[in-house]
Amino acid sequence: MIDKWLNDFEAAWVSKNIDQVLSLFSADVEYWETPYQRLENIKSLKLEWNAITKQQNIHLNLRVFSSLGNKHTVMWNLSYVNESLLPQEWAGVYLIELDQTGKCSYFYQTGQKR
């Protein structure tokens, strides 16, 4: 189930389809944008995800590092060109929990700019 979720996540991000990204999360998702920034609801997620509309030439690599039941650790690398036409590279880890319907009910990310 995690492989399908990650494929859908990548496709939605690369195509800049914010509604498709949001459809991958449960309505009551516990979503941590950073270790110190919890987004409280889907409206907050949508505001955060609006940033992808300014990204160009998006490349996202996702690799499942470990899984235990419906809990997954995913290593990620992201590169894109920002609105100032500067290349950006990031890497980090996602902690993802999927519910019985395949939606993400817990999302925690940590990452660093290269």
Protein Blocks (a to p, Z undefined) as FASTA:
>chain_A
ZZmmmmmmmmmmmnopaklmmmmpcfkbccdfbfklccfbfklmmmmmmmmmmpghiacd
dddfbdehjaccdddddddddfkopacdddddddddddfkopafbdcdddddZZ
